[in-house]
C-alpha cells in the first residue's frame, strides 16, 4: 500500500514541476564593471522550468 501511495505522490510531483514536457528556459547574464579599484567581470547562468529556477552567479 505504501509503494502505491509513494508512486502516486512521485507522479504528482513530477507533473507539477514541469517534467511532463514543459520546455527548459536557459538564461545567461554577463557584464563588466569599472570602479576606482579596477575592472571587474561578473556573470551568471540559470535554468527555469515550471515553478523551479536555478541561478549560479560568478
GIRA-V918080 format. One record per residue. N is the residue number from 1. RES is the residue in one letter. SS is DSSP state (helix for helix, strand for strand, loop for the rest). Layout:
n->[N:N]
res->[RES:RES]
ss->[SS:SS]
This chain:
n->[1:2:3:4:5:6:7:8:9:10:11:12:13:14:15:16:17:18:19:20:21:22:23:24:25:26:27:28:29:30:31:32:33:34:35:36:37:38:39:40:41:42:43:44:45:46:47:48:49:50:51:52:53:54:55:56:57:58]
res->[X:X:X:X:X:X:X:X:X:X:X:X:X:X:X:X:X:X:X:X:X:X:X:X:X:X:X:X:X:X:X:X:X:X:X:X:X:X:X:X:X:X:X:X:X:X:X:X:X:X:X:X:X:X:X:X:X:X]
ss->[loop:helix:helix:helix:helix:helix:helix:helix:helix:helix:helix:helix:helix:helix:helix:helix:loop:loop:loop:loop:loop:loop:loop:loop:strand:strand:strand:strand:strand:strand:strand:strand:strand:strand:strand:loop:loop:strand:strand:strand:strand:strand:strand:strand:strand:strand:strand:strand:strand:loop:loop:strand:strand:strand:strand:strand:strand:loop]
